Amino acid sequence: MGFITSNLKGIIWAVIAIISIVTVLKYYHRIKKFLTEVKTELGKVSWSSRQELFGSTVVVIVITGITAVFIGIIDLALSKILSLMFK
């Protein structure tokens, strides 16, 4: 009994490892088929060029900045209006 309690962590890891190995062996063909299909589908993806990616990033940053300024102006205006109303 002392052996089990002193090595409980190692025993748990060993059981987890055995279960993982058995699971992988049981579903090996399904896993292999899935990974093959993933590789095939990734080959069909049309990846953006570096220039397209840079352009899209600039557009996102500019739109985010414009939106932040717009929300800031609205927030400032509403807080001024509310502070005048509740004075």
Gaussian input, Z-matrix of N, CA and C with variables (Angstrom, degrees):
# hf/3-21g

backbone

0 1
 N
 C     1     B1
 C     2     B2     1     A1
 N     3     B3     2     A2     1     D1
 C     4     B4     3     A3     2     D2
 C     5     B5     4     A4     3     D3
 N     6     B6     5     A5     4     D4
 C     7     B7     6     A6     5     D5
 C     8     B8     7     A7     6     D6
 N     9     B9     8     A8     7     D7
 C    10    B10     9     A9     8     D8
 C    11    B11    10    A10     9     D9
 N    12    B12    11    A11    10    D10
 C    13    B13    12    A12    11    D11
 C    14    B14    13    A13    12    D12
 N    15    B15    14    A14    13    D13
 C    16    B16    15    A15    14    D14
 C    17    B17    16    A16    15    D15
 N    18    B18    17    A17    16    D16
 C    19    B19    18    A18    17    D17
 C    20    B20    19    A19    18    D18
 N    21    B21    20    A20    19    D19
 C    22    B22    21    A21    20    D20
 C    23    B23    22    A22    21    D21
 N    24    B24    23    A23    22    D22
 C    25    B25    24    A24    23    D23
 C    26    B26    25    A25    24    D24
 N    27    B27    26    A26    25    D25
 C    28    B28    27    A27    26    D26
 C    29    B29    28    A28    27    D27
 N    30    B30    29    A29    28    D28
 C    31    B31    30    A30    29    D29
 C    32    B32    31    A31    30    D30
 N    33    B33    32    A32    31    D31
 C    34    B34    33    A33    32    D32
 C    35    B35    34    A34    33    D33
 N    36    B36    35    A35    34    D34
 C    37    B37    36    A36    35    D35
 C    38    B38    37    A37    36    D36
 N    39    B39    38    A38    37    D37
 C    40    B40    39    A39    38    D38
 C    41    B41    40    A40    39    D39
 N    42    B42    41    A41    40    D40
 C    43    B43    42    A42    41    D41
 C    44    B44    43    A43    42    D42
 N    45    B45    44    A44    43    D43
 C    46    B46    45    A45    44    D44
 C    47    B47    46    A46    45    D45
 N    48    B48    47    A47    46    D46
 C    49    B49    48    A48    47    D47
 C    50    B50    49    A49    48    D48
 N    51    B51    50    A50    49    D49
 C    52    B52    51    A51    50    D50
 C    53    B53    52    A52    51    D51
 N    54    B54    53    A53    52    D52
 C    55    B55    54    A54    53    D53
 C    56    B56    55    A55    54    D54
 N    57    B57    56    A56    55    D55
 C    58    B58    57    A57    56    D56
 C    59    B59    58    A58    57    D57
 N    60    B60    59    A59    58    D58
 C    61    B61    60    A60    59    D59
 C    62    B62    61    A61    60    D60
 N    63    B63    62    A62    61    D61
 C    64    B64    63    A63    62    D62
 C    65    B65    64    A64    63    D63
 N    66    B66    65    A65    64    D64
 C    67    B67    66    A66    65    D65
 C    68    B68    67    A67    66    D66
 N    69    B69    68    A68    67    D67
 C    70    B70    69    A69    68    D68
 C    71    B71    70    A70    69    D69
 N    72    B72    71    A71    70    D70
 C    73    B73    72    A72    71    D71
 C    74    B74    73    A73    72    D72
 N    75    B75    74    A74    73    D73
 C    76    B76    75    A75    74    D74
 C    77    B77    76    A76    75    D75
 N    78    B78    77    A77    76    D76
 C    79    B79    78    A78    77    D77
 C    80    B80    79    A79    78    D78
 N    81    B81    80    A80    79    D79
 C    82    B82    81    A81    80    D80
 C    83    B83    82    A82    81    D81
 N    84    B84    83    A83    82    D82
 C    85    B85    84    A84    83    D83
 C    86    B86    85    A85    84    D84
 N    87    B87    86    A86    85    D85
 C    88    B88    87    A87    86    D86
 C    89    B89    88    A88    87    D87
 N    90    B90    89    A89    88    D88
 C    91    B91    90    A90    89    D89
 C    92    B92    91    A91    90    D90
 N    93    B93    92    A92    91    D91
 C    94    B94    93    A93    92    D92
 C    95    B95    94    A94    93    D93
 N    96    B96    95    A95    94    D94
 C    97    B97    96    A96    95    D95
 C    98    B98    97    A97    96    D96
 N    99    B99    98    A98    97    D97
 C   100   B100    99    A99    98    D98
 C   101   B101   100   A100    99    D99
 N   102   B102   101   A101   100   D100
 C   103   B103   102   A102   101   D101
 C   104   B104   103   A103   102   D102
 N   105   B105   104   A104   103   D103
 C   106   B106   105   A105   104   D104
 C   107   B107   106   A106   105   D105
 N   108   B108   107   A107   106   D106
 C   109   B109   108   A108   107   D107
 C   110   B110   109   A109   108   D108
 N   111   B111   110   A110   109   D109
 C   112   B112   111   A111   110   D110
 C   113   B113   112   A112   111   D111
 N   114   B114   113   A113   112   D112
 C   115   B115   114   A114   113   D113
 C   116   B116   115   A115   114   D114
 N   117   B117   116   A116   115   D115
 C   118   B118   117   A117   116   D116
 C   119   B119   118   A118   117   D117
 N   120   B120   119   A119   118   D118
 C   121   B121   120   A120   119   D119
 C   122   B122   121   A121   120   D120
 N   123   B123   122   A122   121   D121
 C   124   B124   123   A123   122   D122
 C   125   B125   124   A124   123   D123
 N   126   B126   125   A125   124   D124
 C   127   B127   126   A126   125   D125
 C   128   B128   127   A127   126   D126
 N   129   B129   128   A128   127   D127
 C   130   B130   129   A129   128   D128
 C   131   B131   130   A130   129   D129
 N   132   B132   131   A131   130   D130
 C   133   B133   132   A132   131   D131
 C   134   B134   133   A133   132   D132
 N   135   B135   134   A134   133   D133
 C   136   B136   135   A135   134   D134
 C   137   B137   136   A136   135   D135
 N   138   B138   137   A137   136   D136
 C   139   B139   138   A138   137   D137
 C   140   B140   139   A139   138   D138
 N   141   B141   140   A140   139   D139
 C   142   B142   141   A141   140   D140
 C   143   B143   142   A142   141   D141
 N   144   B144   143   A143   142   D142
 C   145   B145   144   A144   143   D143
 C   146   B146   145   A145   144   D144
 N   147   B147   146   A146   145   D145
 C   148   B148   147   A147   146   D146
 C   149   B149   148   A148   147   D147
 N   150   B150   149   A149   148   D148
 C   151   B151   150   A150   149   D149
 C   152   B152   151   A151   150   D150
 N   153   B153   152   A152   151   D151
 C   154   B154   153   A153   152   D152
 C   155   B155   154   A154   153   D153
 N   156   B156   155   A155   154   D154
 C   157   B157   156   A156   155   D155
 C   158   B158   157   A157   156   D156
 N   159   B159   158   A158   157   D157
 C   160   B160   159   A159   158   D158
 C   161   B161   160   A160   159   D159
 N   162   B162   161   A161   160   D160
 C   163   B163   162   A162   161   D161
 C   164   B164   163   A163   162   D162
 N   165   B165   164   A164   163   D163
 C   166   B166   165   A165   164   D164
 C   167   B167   166   A166   165   D165
 N   168   B168   167   A167   166   D166
 C   169   B169   168   A168   167   D167
 C   170   B170   169   A169   168   D168
 N   171   B171   170   A170   169   D169
 C   172   B172   171   A171   170   D170
 C   173   B173   172   A172   171   D171
 N   174   B174   173   A173   172   D172
 C   175   B175   174   A174   173   D173
 C   176   B176   175   A175   174   D174
 N   177   B177   176   A176   175   D175
 C   178   B178   177   A177   176   D176
 C   179   B179   178   A178   177   D177
 N   180   B180   179   A179   178   D178
 C   181   B181   180   A180   179   D179
 C   182   B182   181   A181   180   D180
 N   183   B183   182   A182   181   D181
 C   184   B184   183   A183   182   D182
 C   185   B185   184   A184   183   D183
 N   186   B186   185   A185   184   D184
 C   187   B187   186   A186   185   D185
 C   188   B188   187   A187   186   D186
 N   189   B189   188   A188   187   D187
 C   190   B190   189   A189   188   D188
 C   191   B191   190   A190   189   D189
 N   192   B192   191   A191   190   D190
 C   193   B193   192   A192   191   D191
 C   194   B194   193   A193   192   D192
 N   195   B195   194   A194   193   D193
 C   196   B196   195   A195   194   D194
 C   197   B197   196   A196   195   D195
 N   198   B198   197   A197   196   D196
 C   199   B199   198   A198   197   D197
 C   200   B200   199   A199   198   D198
 N   201   B201   200   A200   199   D199
 C   202   B202   201   A201   200   D200
 C   203   B203   202   A202   201   D201
 N   204   B204   203   A203   202   D202
 C   205   B205   204   A204   203   D203
 C   206   B206   205   A205   204   D204
 N   207   B207   206   A206   205   D205
 C   208   B208   207   A207   206   D206
 C   209   B209   208   A208   207   D207
 N   210   B210   209   A209   208   D208
 C   211   B211   210   A210   209   D209
 C   212   B212   211   A211   210   D210
 N   213   B213   212   A212   211   D211
 C   214   B214   213   A213   212   D212
 C   215   B215   214   A214   213   D213
 N   216   B216   215   A215   214   D214
 C   217   B217   216   A216   215   D215
 C   218   B218   217   A217   216   D216
 N   219   B219   218   A218   217   D217
 C   220   B220   219   A219   218   D218
 C   221   B221   220   A220   219   D219
 N   222   B222   221   A221   220   D220
 C   223   B223   222   A222   221   D221
 C   224   B224   223   A223   222   D222
 N   225   B225   224   A224   223   D223
 C   226   B226   225   A225   224   D224
 C   227   B227   226   A226   225   D225
 N   228   B228   227   A227   226   D226
 C   229   B229   228   A228   227   D227
 C   230   B230   229   A229   228   D228
 N   231   B231   230   A230   229   D229
 C   232   B232   231   A231   230   D230
 C   233   B233   232   A232   231   D231
 N   234   B234   233   A233   232   D232
 C   235   B235   234   A234   233   D233
 C   236   B236   235   A235   234   D234
 N   237   B237   236   A236   235   D235
 C   238   B238   237   A237   236   D236
 C   239   B239   238   A238   237   D237
 N   240   B240   239   A239   238   D238
 C   241   B241   240   A240   239   D239
 C   242   B242   241   A241   240   D240
 N   243   B243   242   A242   241   D241
 C   244   B244   243   A243   242   D242
 C   245   B245   244   A244   243   D243
 N   246   B246   245   A245   244   D244
 C   247   B247   246   A246   245   D245
 C   248   B248   247   A247   246   D246
 N   249   B249   248   A248   247   D247
 C   250   B250   249   A249   248   D248
 C   251   B251   250   A250   249   D249
 N   252   B252   251   A251   250   D250
 C   253   B253   252   A252   251   D251
 C   254   B254   253   A253   252   D252
 N   255   B255   254   A254   253   D253
 C   256   B256   255   A255   254   D254
 C   257   B257   256   A256   255   D255
 N   258   B258   257   A257   256   D256
 C   259   B259   258   A258   257   D257
 C   260   B260   259   A259   258   D258

   B1=1.4586
   B2=1.5191
   B3=1.3321
   B4=1.4543
   B5=1.5147
   B6=1.3432
   B7=1.4612
   B8=1.5300
   B9=1.3236
   B10=1.4629
   B11=1.5191
   B12=1.3078
   B13=1.4711
   B14=1.5184
   B15=1.3170
   B16=1.4587
   B17=1.5258
   B18=1.3173
   B19=1.4642
   B20=1.5250
   B21=1.3208
   B22=1.4586
   B23=1.5266
   B24=1.3377
   B25=1.4640
   B26=1.5392
   B27=1.3151
   B28=1.4599
   B29=1.5127
   B30=1.3238
   B31=1.4638
   B32=1.5285
   B33=1.3289
   B34=1.4699
   B35=1.5215
   B36=1.3404
   B37=1.4708
   B38=1.5229
   B39=1.3188
   B40=1.4664
   B41=1.5216
   B42=1.3304
   B43=1.4624
   B44=1.5255
   B45=1.3347
   B46=1.4680
   B47=1.5228
   B48=1.3292
   B49=1.4625
   B50=1.5274
   B51=1.3173
   B52=1.4647
   B53=1.5277
   B54=1.3328
   B55=1.4685
   B56=1.5245
   B57=1.3413
   B58=1.4657
   B59=1.5182
   B60=1.3196
   B61=1.4702
   B62=1.5244
   B63=1.3249
   B64=1.4665
   B65=1.5269
   B66=1.3349
   B67=1.4599
   B68=1.5203
   B69=1.3343
   B70=1.4725
   B71=1.5241
   B72=1.3333
   B73=1.4615
   B74=1.5322
   B75=1.3246
   B76=1.4622
   B77=1.5260
   B78=1.3484
   B79=1.4611
   B80=1.5295
   B81=1.3292
   B82=1.4581
   B83=1.5256
   B84=1.3194
   B85=1.4724
   B86=1.5235
   B87=1.3349
   B88=1.4630
   B89=1.5311
   B90=1.3324
   B91=1.4631
   B92=1.5253
   B93=1.3255
   B94=1.4649
   B95=1.5250
   B96=1.3297
   B97=1.4622
   B98=1.5300
   B99=1.3316
   B100=1.4647
   B101=1.5210
   B102=1.3275
   B103=1.4598
   B104=1.5247
   B105=1.3238
   B106=1.4706
   B107=1.5227
   B108=1.3368
   B109=1.4657
   B110=1.5236
   B111=1.3225
   B112=1.4636
   B113=1.5233
   B114=1.3303
   B115=1.4624
   B116=1.5258
   B117=1.3303
   B118=1.4626
   B119=1.5262
   B120=1.3403
   B121=1.4721
   B122=1.5237
   B123=1.3228
   B124=1.4660
   B125=1.5268
   B126=1.3204
   B127=1.4603
   B128=1.5194
   B129=1.3348
   B130=1.4642
   B131=1.5337
   B132=1.3164
   B133=1.4621
   B134=1.5212
   B135=1.3379
   B136=1.4630
   B137=1.5324
   B138=1.2963
   B139=1.4586
   B140=1.5259
   B141=1.3336
   B142=1.4632
   B143=1.5165
   B144=1.3450
   B145=1.4553
   B146=1.5276
   B147=1.3094
   B148=1.4660
   B149=1.5316
   B150=1.3223
   B151=1.4615
   B152=1.5367
   B153=1.3317
   B154=1.4629
   B155=1.5251
   B156=1.3144
   B157=1.4587
   B158=1.5186
   B159=1.3270
   B160=1.4669
   B161=1.5243
   B162=1.3353
   B163=1.4682
   B164=1.5168
   B165=1.3280
   B166=1.4618
   B167=1.5267
   B168=1.3207
   B169=1.4643
   B170=1.5189
   B171=1.3290
   B172=1.4659
   B173=1.5229
   B174=1.3240
   B175=1.4614
   B176=1.5319
   B177=1.3106
   B178=1.4628
   B179=1.5229
   B180=1.3321
   B181=1.4652
   B182=1.5240
   B183=1.3306
   B184=1.4724
   B185=1.5232
   B186=1.3292
   B187=1.4700
   B188=1.5250
   B189=1.3223
   B190=1.4684
   B191=1.5188
   B192=1.3209
   B193=1.4600
   B194=1.5179
   B195=1.3252
   B196=1.4652
   B197=1.5261
   B198=1.3124
   B199=1.4659
   B200=1.5229
   B201=1.3163
   B202=1.4682
   B203=1.5271
   B204=1.3232
   B205=1.4697
   B206=1.5263
   B207=1.3289
   B208=1.4616
   B209=1.5244
   B210=1.3204
   B211=1.4665
   B212=1.5269
   B213=1.3257
   B214=1.4617
   B215=1.5164
   B216=1.3312
   B217=1.4734
   B218=1.5274
   B219=1.3108
   B220=1.4656
   B221=1.5243
   B222=1.3329
   B223=1.4634
   B224=1.5247
   B225=1.3109
   B226=1.4652
   B227=1.5247
   B228=1.3434
   B229=1.4634
   B230=1.5204
   B231=1.3224
   B232=1.4657
   B233=1.5257
   B234=1.3250
   B235=1.4751
   B236=1.5271
   B237=1.3336
   B238=1.4707
   B239=1.5209
   B240=1.3421
   B241=1.4576
   B242=1.5244
   B243=1.3343
   B244=1.4654
   B245=1.5206
   B246=1.3365
   B247=1.4724
   B248=1.5262
   B249=1.3405
   B250=1.4668
   B251=1.5360
   B252=1.3198
   B253=1.4615
   B254=1.5239
   B255=1.3252
   B256=1.4650
   B257=1.5209
   B258=1.3253
   B259=1.4619
   B260=1.4779
   A1=110.65
   A2=117.40
   A3=121.47
   A4=112.06
   A5=116.71
   A6=120.67
   A7=111.05
   A8=115.57
   A9=120.27
   A10=110.89
   A11=117.34
   A12=119.47
   A13=111.80
   A14=118.20
   A15=119.54
   A16=112.50
   A17=117.94
   A18=122.04
   A19=112.20
   A20=117.31
   A21=121.17
   A22=112.09
   A23=116.68
   A24=120.10
   A25=110.79
   A26=117.02
   A27=121.17
   A28=112.37
   A29=116.62
   A30=121.03
   A31=110.02
   A32=116.16
   A33=119.88
   A34=110.73
   A35=117.00
   A36=119.94
   A37=110.86
   A38=117.76
   A39=120.97
   A40=111.14
   A41=116.89
   A42=120.99
   A43=110.20
   A44=116.95
   A45=120.73
   A46=110.51
   A47=117.44
   A48=121.51
   A49=111.03
   A50=117.10
   A51=120.93
   A52=110.20
   A53=116.46
   A54=119.93
   A55=110.38
   A56=117.09
   A57=120.66
   A58=111.39
   A59=117.32
   A60=121.70
   A61=110.67
   A62=116.63
   A63=120.42
   A64=110.34
   A65=116.83
   A66=120.97
   A67=110.90
   A68=116.92
   A69=120.39
   A70=110.74
   A71=117.10
   A72=119.87
   A73=111.40
   A74=116.44
   A75=120.85
   A76=111.30
   A77=116.79
   A78=121.37
   A79=112.97
   A80=118.15
   A81=122.45
   A82=112.20
   A83=117.26
   A84=120.47
   A85=111.28
   A86=117.44
   A87=120.55
   A88=110.55
   A89=116.37
   A90=120.69
   A91=109.84
   A92=116.27
   A93=120.92
   A94=110.36
   A95=118.30
   A96=122.34
   A97=109.98
   A98=116.78
   A99=120.47
   A100=111.35
   A101=117.65
   A102=120.94
   A103=111.84
   A104=117.10
   A105=120.69
   A106=110.42
   A107=116.99
   A108=120.88
   A109=111.43
   A110=116.79
   A111=120.54
   A112=109.75
   A113=116.80
   A114=121.16
   A115=110.69
   A116=117.09
   A117=121.39
   A118=111.06
   A119=116.68
   A120=120.53
   A121=111.29
   A122=117.64
   A123=119.90
   A124=111.70
   A125=116.69
   A126=120.25
   A127=112.41
   A128=117.33
   A129=121.94
   A130=112.35
   A131=117.34
   A132=121.00
   A133=109.84
   A134=116.11
   A135=118.62
   A136=107.01
   A137=115.39
   A138=121.80
   A139=109.35
   A140=116.09
   A141=121.09
   A142=110.10
   A143=114.36
   A144=117.69
   A145=108.29
   A146=115.91
   A147=120.87
   A148=110.31
   A149=116.77
   A150=121.12
   A151=111.03
   A152=117.51
   A153=120.63
   A154=111.10
   A155=116.58
   A156=121.41
   A157=110.77
   A158=117.56
   A159=121.84
   A160=110.23
   A161=117.39
   A162=121.32
   A163=111.98
   A164=116.93
   A165=120.87
   A166=111.23
   A167=116.40
   A168=120.53
   A169=110.90
   A170=116.98
   A171=120.97
   A172=109.96
   A173=117.56
   A174=121.04
   A175=110.36
   A176=117.62
   A177=121.18
   A178=110.97
   A179=117.60
   A180=120.89
   A181=110.86
   A182=117.55
   A183=120.94
   A184=110.72
   A185=117.67
   A186=121.14
   A187=110.51
   A188=117.30
   A189=120.68
   A190=110.63
   A191=117.13
   A192=121.02
   A193=112.11
   A194=116.88
   A195=121.24
   A196=110.41
   A197=116.31
   A198=120.50
   A199=110.95
   A200=117.60
   A201=121.20
   A202=110.73
   A203=117.33
   A204=120.64
   A205=109.72
   A206=117.82
   A207=121.72
   A208=111.03
   A209=116.83
   A210=120.56
   A211=110.16
   A212=117.58
   A213=120.91
   A214=112.14
   A215=116.84
   A216=120.84
   A217=110.10
   A218=117.62
   A219=121.41
   A220=110.08
   A221=116.91
   A222=121.01
   A223=110.95
   A224=117.21
   A225=121.34
   A226=110.63
   A227=116.80
   A228=120.57
   A229=111.09
   A230=117.09
   A231=119.56
   A232=111.99
   A233=117.36
   A234=118.97
   A235=110.52
   A236=118.82
   A237=121.32
   A238=110.31
   A239=116.75
   A240=120.45
   A241=110.85
   A242=116.57
   A243=120.00
   A244=112.12
   A245=116.92
   A246=118.74
   A247=110.68
   A248=118.47
   A249=120.84
   A250=111.00
   A251=117.03
   A252=120.56
   A253=112.73
   A254=116.91
   A255=120.88
   A256=113.81
   A257=118.77
   A258=121.73
   A259=111.17
   D1=-35.88
   D2=179.79
   D3=-64.86
   D4=-35.22
   D5=178.91
   D6=-62.72
   D7=-43.13
   D8=-177.98
   D9=-65.36
   D10=-46.49
   D11=-177.85
   D12=-68.75
   D13=-34.17
   D14=-179.36
   D15=-75.90
   D16=-24.34
   D17=-179.09
   D18=-115.80
   D19=27.49
   D20=-175.35
   D21=-61.75
   D22=-41.00
   D23=-179.46
   D24=-62.56
   D25=-44.88
   D26=178.58
   D27=-64.48
   D28=-38.25
   D29=179.05
   D30=-65.55
   D31=-42.78
   D32=178.74
   D33=-61.82
   D34=-44.35
   D35=179.06
   D36=-64.33
   D37=-37.18
   D38=178.57
   D39=-65.16
   D40=-41.90
   D41=178.40
   D42=-64.39
   D43=-43.12
   D44=177.85
   D45=-61.28
   D46=-42.76
   D47=179.13
   D48=-62.78
   D49=-43.62
   D50=-179.39
   D51=-64.32
   D52=-44.60
   D53=178.83
   D54=-61.92
   D55=-41.42
   D56=179.46
   D57=-63.29
   D58=-44.11
   D59=-179.83
   D60=-63.75
   D61=-43.86
   D62=179.80
   D63=-63.61
   D64=-41.22
   D65=179.58
   D66=-63.65
   D67=-45.95
   D68=179.23
   D69=-61.82
   D70=-43.14
   D71=179.52
   D72=-65.70
   D73=-37.28
   D74=-179.25
   D75=-66.64
   D76=-39.96
   D77=-176.30
   D78=-106.91
   D79=22.64
   D80=-175.91
   D81=-55.85
   D82=-47.01
   D83=-176.69
   D84=-67.00
   D85=-38.09
   D86=177.87
   D87=-66.52
   D88=-41.89
   D89=179.70
   D90=-64.22
   D91=-44.37
   D92=179.80
   D93=-62.34
   D94=-42.88
   D95=179.10
   D96=-63.72
   D97=-43.45
   D98=179.29
   D99=-60.61
   D100=-47.08
   D101=-178.97
   D102=-65.47
   D103=-35.26
   D104=176.14
   D105=-65.15
   D106=-42.42
   D107=178.78
   D108=-66.01
   D109=-37.83
   D110=177.61
   D111=-62.36
   D112=-45.42
   D113=179.34
   D114=-60.74
   D115=-41.83
   D116=179.22
   D117=-63.59
   D118=-45.53
   D119=-178.78
   D120=-66.41
   D121=-38.41
   D122=177.92
   D123=-65.32
   D124=-26.42
   D125=175.64
   D126=-70.58
   D127=-22.69
   D128=-179.86
   D129=-85.10
   D130=-14.14
   D131=-176.44
   D132=-69.84
   D133=136.40
   D134=174.55
   D135=-95.56
   D136=108.49
   D137=-176.66
   D138=-82.63
   D139=142.39
   D140=178.25
   D141=-70.53
   D142=150.68
   D143=175.32
   D144=-78.58
   D145=169.12
   D146=179.95
   D147=-61.05
   D148=-39.40
   D149=-178.97
   D150=-67.29
   D151=-43.29
   D152=177.40
   D153=-62.82
   D154=-41.85
   D155=179.51
   D156=-63.53
   D157=-43.41
   D158=178.54
   D159=-62.60
   D160=-44.85
   D161=178.91
   D162=-61.15
   D163=-43.93
   D164=179.41
   D165=-64.72
   D166=-38.71
   D167=178.73
   D168=-63.85
   D169=-42.59
   D170=178.41
   D171=-62.11
   D172=-43.19
   D173=179.36
   D174=-60.85
   D175=-44.91
   D176=179.99
   D177=-62.41
   D178=-43.76
   D179=-179.68
   D180=-64.82
   D181=-42.61
   D182=179.94
   D183=-64.90
   D184=-47.09
   D185=179.29
   D186=-61.67
   D187=-40.04
   D188=177.98
   D189=-63.25
   D190=-42.12
   D191=177.81
   D192=-63.29
   D193=-45.16
   D194=178.96
   D195=-61.75
   D196=-43.42
   D197=178.88
   D198=-63.70
   D199=-41.64
   D200=179.35
   D201=-63.02
   D202=-42.88
   D203=178.73
   D204=-64.79
   D205=-43.82
   D206=179.36
   D207=-59.87
   D208=-48.72
   D209=179.65
   D210=-63.86
   D211=-38.73
   D212=177.63
   D213=-61.68
   D214=-42.97
   D215=179.23
   D216=-65.01
   D217=-44.85
   D218=178.61
   D219=-61.59
   D220=-44.26
   D221=179.53
   D222=-61.77
   D223=-44.72
   D224=179.65
   D225=-62.89
   D226=-44.85
   D227=-179.99
   D228=-63.30
   D229=-45.43
   D230=-179.50
   D231=-66.28
   D232=-38.24
   D233=178.99
   D234=-67.50
   D235=-36.08
   D236=175.84
   D237=-65.36
   D238=-44.78
   D239=179.57
   D240=-61.25
   D241=-45.57
   D242=-179.34
   D243=-66.94
   D244=-37.04
   D245=178.78
   D246=-67.73
   D247=-33.91
   D248=176.00
   D249=-71.45
   D250=-35.44
   D251=-179.65
   D252=-69.25
   D253=-35.73
   D254=-174.83
   D255=-101.02
   D256=14.86
   D257=176.34
   D258=-77.28

